């Protein structure tokens, strides 16, 4: 209900490997194991959006964003489905430039065109990119501040994007990293926009 919260979908079964599933060759581990569920692209995108709109959101509020899951490599058909639902799509890209990897090759483009359908990449990466897929170095997300700095000057390449999962609050080290990142962000003069506005831009 809060006016500064924008609703989004992150799919139905959280596909980890979109290509494998879209080719009807999905195997164990390609998405979350939901008893009796067989991968269905319509259910992943339209179905999840409809469920949120119809059952979770207050009247007048609708899903604005579809956030790709797992490897974030959907095909053109899946991307087209987000457009058909009137929502923006985002994720993927892997912008991970930091002081250990000071190369523009570690800055992803804004997105990728797939057969006329545009997938928008996340501006910056979440804590998994800084914690070895959430297996170690749980304080690692503080390094996103290096990413912000290195994509700011001498020219702004990426916006500031505080992108993390809820489990960042489950470990003291990761919670301290979040606290450091938020303290930095609060101290800056940032032009705040919704994710859907970024996607449209």
C-alpha positions in Angstrom: 0.0 0.0 0.0 2.9 2.3 0.6 3.2 4.9 -2.3 7.0 4.4 -2.6 6.7 0.7 -3.0 6.4 -0.6 -6.6 5.1 -4.1 -7.1 7.0 -6.6 -9.2 7.0 -10.3 -10.0 10.0 -12.6 -9.8 8.2 -15.5 -11.6 6.3 -18.6 -10.3 8.9 -21.3 -9.9 12.1 -19.1 -10.0 13.8 -20.6 -13.1 17.5 -20.9 -12.7 18.2 -21.9 -16.3 15.6 -20.2 -18.6 16.9 -21.8 -21.9 16.7 -25.4 -20.6 13.1 -24.9 -19.3 11.9 -23.0 -22.4 13.0 -25.9 -24.6 10.9 -28.2 -22.5 14.0 -30.0 -21.5 14.1 -28.7 -17.9 15.6 -31.0 -15.4 16.0 -31.2 -11.7 17.6 -28.0 -10.4 16.5 -25.9 -13.4 13.8 -24.2 -11.2 12.4 -24.6 -7.7 10.9 -28.0 -7.1 7.1 -27.4 -6.8 5.3 -30.8 -6.4 3.2 -31.5 -9.5 4.3 -28.4 -11.4 5.7 -28.7 -15.0 7.3 -25.6 -16.3 4.9 -23.3 -18.2 6.1 -20.0 -19.5 2.6 -18.5 -19.3 2.3 -19.4 -15.7 5.8 -18.0 -14.9 5.1 -14.6 -16.4 1.4 -13.9 -16.9 0.2 -16.3 -14.2 2.5 -14.8 -11.5 1.6 -11.2 -12.5 -2.1 -12.0 -12.4 -1.8 -13.7 -9.0 -0.1 -10.7 -7.5 -2.5 -8.2 -9.1 -5.6 -10.2 -8.1 -4.7 -11.5 -4.7 -1.9 -9.5 -3.1 -2.2 -5.8 -4.2 -4.6 -3.2 -2.9 -7.2 -1.9 -5.4 -5.7 0.4 -8.0 -2.1 -0.9 -7.7 -0.7 -3.2 -10.3 2.6 -5.1 -11.0 4.9 -2.8 -12.9 8.1 -4.9 -13.3 9.1 -8.5 -14.0 12.5 -9.4 -12.6 14.3 -12.2 -14.4 15.5 -15.1 -12.1 18.5 -17.4 -12.0 20.8 -17.0 -15.0 18.6 -14.1 -16.3 18.9 -15.4 -19.9 15.3 -15.5 -21.2 14.6 -15.9 -24.9 12.8 -13.4 -27.1 9.4 -15.2 -26.5 9.7 -14.7 -22.7 10.7 -11.1 -23.1 7.8 -10.5 -25.5 5.5 -11.9 -22.9 6.4 -9.2 -20.4 5.7 -6.6 -23.0 2.3 -8.2 -23.7 1.5 -7.9 -20.0 2.4 -4.2 -20.0 5.2 -4.5 -17.5 8.9 -3.7 -17.7 11.5 -6.5 -17.6 14.9 -6.3 -15.8 17.9 -8.3 -14.5 21.1 -9.9 -15.8 24.1 -8.0 -17.1 26.7 -8.5 -14.4 28.2 -5.1 -13.8 30.9 -6.1 -11.2 33.7 -3.5 -11.7 35.5 -3.0 -8.4 39.0 -2.1 -7.1 40.1 -5.7 -7.8 38.7 -5.6 -11.4 39.1 -2.0 -12.7 38.1 -2.7 -16.3 35.3 -1.4 -18.4 34.8 -5.0 -19.5 33.2 -5.5 -16.1 30.5 -2.9 -16.9 27.5 -4.4 -18.7 25.6 -2.5 -21.3 22.1 -1.2 -20.6 20.6 -4.4 -22.0 20.3 -6.6 -25.0 18.0 -6.8 -28.0 16.6 -10.3 -28.7 14.7 -10.5 -32.0 13.2 -7.0 -31.5 12.4 -7.4 -27.8 14.7 -5.6 -25.4 15.9 -7.1 -22.1 17.0 -4.4 -19.6 19.9 -5.3 -17.5 20.1 -4.5 -13.8 22.2 -1.4 -13.3 24.4 -3.1 -10.7 24.5 -6.6 -9.2 23.2 -8.0 -6.0 25.0 -9.4 -3.1 25.5 -12.8 -4.8 28.1 -11.3 -7.1 30.1 -10.1 -4.1 29.7 -13.2 -1.9 30.6 -16.0 -4.4 26.9 -16.8 -4.9 26.2 -16.5 -1.2 28.8 -19.0 -0.1 31.5 -16.9 1.6 32.7 -13.4 2.2 29.2 -12.4 3.5 30.4 -8.8 4.1 31.3 -8.6 0.4 28.3 -6.5 -0.6 30.1 -3.4 0.8 32.2 -3.6 -2.4 29.2 -2.3 -4.4 30.4 1.1 -3.1 33.5 0.6 -5.3 31.2 -0.2 -8.2 29.2 3.0 -7.6 32.4 5.0 -7.5 34.0 3.5 -10.5 30.8 3.9 -12.6 30.5 7.6 -11.6 33.7 9.2 -12.7 35.1 10.3 -15.0 31.7 9.8 -16.6 28.5 8.3 -15.2 28.0 4.9 -16.7 25.5 3.3 -14.2 23.0 4.6 -11.7 23.1 3.7 -8.0 21.0 0.6 -7.5 20.6 -1.0 -4.0 19.8 -4.6 -5.2 19.9 -7.4 -2.6 17.9 -10.4 -1.4 16.0 -10.6 1.9 18.6 -13.1 3.2 21.1 -10.4 3.5 19.5 -9.8 6.9 20.3 -13.3 8.0 24.0 -12.9 8.8 25.6 -10.2 10.9 28.3 -9.6 8.3 25.9 -9.1 5.4 23.6 -6.9 7.6 26.6 -4.7 8.5 27.4 -4.5 4.7 23.8 -3.3 4.1 24.1 -0.8 6.9 27.3 0.6 5.3 25.8 0.8 1.8 22.6 2.5 3.1 24.6 5.0 5.2 26.6 5.9 2.1 23.4 6.3 -0.1 21.6 8.4 2.5 24.6 10.7 2.5 24.4 11.4 -1.2 22.1 13.6 -3.3 20.5 10.9 -5.4 17.6 11.4 -7.9 15.3 8.6 -6.8 13.1 6.9 -9.4 11.1 3.7 -9.6 12.5 0.7 -11.3 9.8 0.9 -13.9 10.9 4.4 -14.7 14.5 3.3 -15.2 13.4 0.5 -17.5 11.3 2.9 -19.6 14.3 5.3 -19.8 
